């Protein structure tokens, strides 16, 4: 990948003849589904970029949302005419649910679908198509247990989630808790308990429509995109805004990378890629000639997929197996949070050490793998506290940088020369 922050390195997938409103990777990253105003859904094989299914939904309205079940065996597609459930292996239509939906999401078990309809969220059992008694049988609380309540026991159907005062544009389940998050044209984000069906919190702060919400893979953070031209990161537990990203126009959609280190946003006809820890934009993807309503990361982190009103789907290569040093060099999360930029000499020395030394040993590779999993959330916490940042720098990072500099640095390196021995 070029050092230039603007990239046009993409593969274009053609097959739709109207605006592409939504896209989704399968959990294993091998398939990509796209839904369009041409009233069809295409399932693409990512490896060879070929269509394996071209499915027809409504004859009246376009497709607004697509989602794979957690096991990858089912695909749901929704629009104003209703919701369709498809078998991914055969392309066969399994069920039609006569309920319009702007946004859809599978429950973590894959047994229930949440659907945003106007300013409400409703639920449907994928086997029966009717409202479920519970979002999952594991939620059933038997009489006699400490948690049993007559109110829950007598609840026959899962109620609609009501609280938003205008249309809901986006919904997402938490990956590790029975929570649901929604974003609405009423400028709010709401967090719902999927067991009691009650609203937990209402997050305010955006000054215009909230178009998109997504949760981090560890379930600790919410990212929202809005017509107020910002992306905002919220801590799920406290509902506090911890970071803000400014775009040049309204933000249509947001996505989290599967390692939690990066965020993608679509702004008009471009896609921004941002580093969560530092808050810096690291890449701008350009190539579409109309608005981009949907973006998503592949599970292996190699691609970002985008769907546009220009009728195309594009696969953007953002990393390469042939360039492991460049990919790993994007991930000095804690150092970037402490030193304030990924361009400082200290961060470059740490990257150089990682690429030239750690990547060439099994122990080093194992360390990098563990670090990449735990460091993004730590980096966010460090970036919020000047005291903690100063302490980590003084006690840990500065001594490590000095040691690496003295032991491994030499005249042939192209990094800026600097003496750390007297610091």
Order of alpha helices (4+ residues) and beta strands (2+ residues): beta-beta-beta-beta-beta-beta-beta-beta-beta-beta-beta-beta-beta-alpha-beta-beta-beta-beta-beta-beta-beta-beta-beta-beta-beta-beta-beta-beta-beta-beta-alpha-alpha-alpha-alpha-alpha-alpha
